Amino acid sequence: MNTEALASFVKIAELRSLSAAAKLYGLPKSTLSLRIKQLEADLNVALFERSGRNLLLTEEGQTLLVHARQILQSCDTARAAVTEPSDDVAGTLRIGATGEFGTAFYAQMLIVFRRLYPNVDIELTFFSPHVLYAAESLDMLDAVISWDDGEADGETLSTATFALFASQSYIDRMGMPALPADLAEHLGILYRTPRGLQQWRLQKGGAQESILPRSSLIANDFWTIKYFAVAGEGIGYLPHFFTDIECERGHLVPLLPDWTSAERRVSIRVTRPHARSRKMAAFMDVCRRYFSPGFMFVGPRYYVEAIHDPIQQKEGTEP
């Protein structure tokens, strides 16, 4: 069975579109179509059926997908074993993650890895938590990185705490809270989890508070929450690392700085520990170094730009 045809089949199956696969992987659409036709002829089955604009797997296609992923993973493992004596670390790493802080967190770590190991291709896919840990997702991944509320499998890479942040314009308008009880008079920008609204869980020493403030803005994306906070729309409950640049530039101000959340764990789980390759060993080493004390990231960092609102021009400035 042709491995190129199998790889094309997996790409199309995951995207449910011949055109999307051709565009994403830079392959001619005609080449992908020919490979699928040859694969169907070799197996004497239909692998896809069309539903509107999407290509859906037939029952035979679903069965082949499970085996195709295993075959391609075995090929990668064999390739890594054969090239082990060489100085080059190469191949493909398929990383799955929950998508809360993609560009501010995972992308930076992968840039560090890419600069050290440019011959390794990276496929980073974001999933919702319940999809990330589904068997069919794990079958196609080499490792999973996630934010865990409690104990979970895998190696701990780092921990992070959440705290409260608002813009100076919001503080000027609504005042600076001195105690958690003062938050009853403030507006929150809330994050919606799959289980409901995220409460602000704060602690200081042995004292603990769980707060669900008044809110007219709710989102399931932390970048959106940070944007609204910078724009002066309310208080955001966000991780410290996610607001460093905005605080440095004066776009956000910490509130109740002595009150933070409990530490949340950032973990990595290797899905095939029995078949670790040289590229996975290199990736794990970079992940540990990225989170080690004193590590300095020198690549591009994303942040919410200062909000320019022409209606609120300061007196005396040019329009």
N, C-alpha and C positions, 0 to 999 in steps of 0.2 A: 504494500500500500504506500502511495506517494506521500511523504511527510509534508511536502509543500502544499499539496492538495488538502491534507488534514489541517494544516495551520490556517489556510484560507477559509476552510469550512468553519473553524472555531471563531475566527474574526467576524465572519458574516453572521454566525449564530448569535454572538454576543451583542452585535449592533442591530440585528434584525433588518439589515439593509445592505444590498450589494454596493450601492452608490456611496453610502456612509463609510463602509469598510475601505473602498478604493480611495476615498478622499483622506481618511485618517492615516492609512498606512502607505500612501503614495504609490499605489499599484494601479495599473490600468484595469478598468472595469471589465474589459474583454478578457484579460488574463484570469481574473477571479472567476468569471462566468465559465470559462473553459475548464478550469480546474474542478469546479463543482460538477459540471457535466461529466467529466472523466471519472470523478469519484462515484457519482450515481451509476454510471455505466459499469464500473468495476464491481460495485456492490449489488447492482440490479435492483435498486430501490430509489424512491423519491425521498430526498432529504428535507425539502422545503415545500411549503404551500403558501401562496400569496393571500394576505388579508389586508385589503386597502393598500396602503403604501408600505406595509411591513411584510417581511418574510418570516413566517412562523415555522418552527420545526415540526416535521411529522413525528409520529411515534418512533419510527426507525431513526430519524435524525436525533431525537432526544437520547436514544440509546447510544448512538455513535458519539455524541458530544461528550458523554462521561468517559468513554474509552479514549477518545481523541486527546482529551486533556491529559490523561494518564500517560499516553504514548509520548506526547510532546514533552512532558515533564521528565520522563525517563531519558529521552534524547538529550535534553539539557544536562541532566545529571551525568550521562555517559560522556558528553562533550567536556564537561568540567573535569571528570576523572582522567580523561586522556590528556588534557592540557595542563594537568596539575603541576608537572615539573617545570613548566614555562614561567617566565616572569610576569606574563600578562594575565590579568583577571578579566574574563570576558563572559558573554552570555546575556541572558535576559532575566531581570528580577521583576516579579509581579507582586506589588505591594498593595494591600487593601487597608483602608483606614476609615474611621468615622470623620465626617467632613467639617467639624466645627471650626478648625483653624488652619485650613489647607495652606493658604499662601503665607501665613504668618508663622507657620510651625513646620509642617511636613516638607513643604517646598524648599525652605531654607536648608533643612537637614540633607535633602537629596542633592542640592547644589553642592554642598560640601563633599558628598560622596562622589558626584560626577567629576569634580575637579581632580580627585585622587584616582578615580578609576573610569576614565572616559570611554573605555571599550565595553562597558556594561550598559546595556539598554534598560531603561526603566519604564514600567507601566504602572502608574499610580491610579487607583480607582477608589472613589469615595462611595461609601454605602451608608444607609441608615443602620443602626445597631442590630436590629432583628434580621436584616438581610446579610450583614457582614458575617455573622456567625452561622448562617445557614450552610448546610453540608455542600450544596452546589457552589457556593461562593468560595468556601475553603479549598475545594478541589482545584480551583483555578489560580490559587494564590500561593506565593512562597512564604509570606509573612503578613501578619496583621498588627497594626498599631492602633491603640484605642485609649480613650479616657475612661477610667473605671471608677465607679462610685465606691466600691468596696473591694474585698479580696477577689482576685481572679487569677486564671492561669497566666503564665508568661513571666518574662523578666521585667522588673521595674526599671525604666529608663530615667524617670524624673518624677517630681511632684510639683504641683502648682496650687496656689490659693486664689480665690476670688475676693474681690472687695468692691466698694462703691465709688463711682466716678461721675462727675458732672462738669459741664462747661462753666467758665466764669460768668457768662451771661445768665445762665440759669441761677447760679448762686446769688448774683446781684438782684435777681428778680424775686427769688423765693427764700433766700437766706441760707445760712450755713447750719446744718444740723449739728448739735453738740452731743446728743445721746441717741441711741436707736429709737427711743420713744418719739423723738421729734420727727421721724420719718413718716408718721401718720399724716403730717401736714404737707407732704411732698408727693410728687408724681414720679412713678417708676416707668421704665421701659422694660417690659418683661419678655423673657425667653420661654417659648412653648416647647416642652419636651414631648416625646410620644406618650408620656403618662399624664400630661397636664402642665399647668403653669409652674415654672421654676420659682420656688420660694428663695428669698434671700436668707440664707443660713449663716449667721455671724457668731463669732465667739471671741471673748477677751478673757484670758485666764480661765477661770472656772465658769464664767457667765456665758450663757448661750441665748440667742434670740433667733426666732424664725418669723420672717416678715413677708407678707404679701401686700405690697402697697397699692394705692389707687393707680390706675393706669388707663390711658387711652391709646397706647401703642404697644402692640404685641407682635413678635416675630419669632421665627424658628431659625434665625441666622444671626450669629454674633457680630458679623461685620455691619449688618443693618442696625443693630442695637447701638454699636459704637458710633455709627454715623449720626443717628438721632441724638445721642448724648452730646457729641461735638456740636451739633446744630442747636443745642440749648433746649431740647424738647423734654428732658427729664433726667433721671438718675439711671445709670447702667450698672448692672452687677456683672463684672468682667474680671478675667484673670489679670494679674499684675503684668505678666510678660506681654500681654496683648495691648496694653495701654502705655507701655514705656515711652514710645516715640511721641504720642499725643501729650503725655505729661511733660516731657522734655521741652516741647515746643509751645506749651501753654494752652493747647486746645482742650485739655481735660485737667481737672483738679481732683485729687483724692479726697473723699469724705470719710469721716470717722476712721482715720488711718490705723487706729489700734484694734479695730474690729475687722476680722477677716473670716473667711470660710475655713473649714477643716481642709487639710491637704487632700487633693485629688491625685490619683496615681495615673501616670502615663506608662503604658506597658507595651511590650512587643512580644508577639507569640509566633514562633516558627511553626508552620503548619506541617512540615515534614522533617522533624528532628532526626529521623533515622537516615535521611539522605541529604545531609548538609553538603553543599558545594563550597568551593573556594570563594566564589563571589558572595555567597551568603555569610560566610565567616568574615569577609572584608566588610560587608554591610553592617553586621552586628558590631564590629570594632568601631566603625565610624559613628554609629548611633551612640555608643557608650562615651566616646570622646566628645561628641557634640554636647552632651549633657554633663560632662565632667566640670568641676569647679575651675574657673579661670579660662575656659574656652572662649575665644573671641571670634564671632562671626563677622566676616568682612564683605559679604555679598550684599546684593540689594535687599532692602527691607520695605515692606508695604505698610502704609499707614493712611489714615483718613486725612485728606488735605484740609487746610483751614477753610472754613465756610465763607464764601464771599456772598453777602446779601446786600445788593445795592439799596434796598429800602432802609437799611440800618447803617448807612454811611455815617461815619463820625463827622461831627460838625467841623467845617473848615477844610475837609478833604475834597479832592477833585472827584466828580462823579465818574 
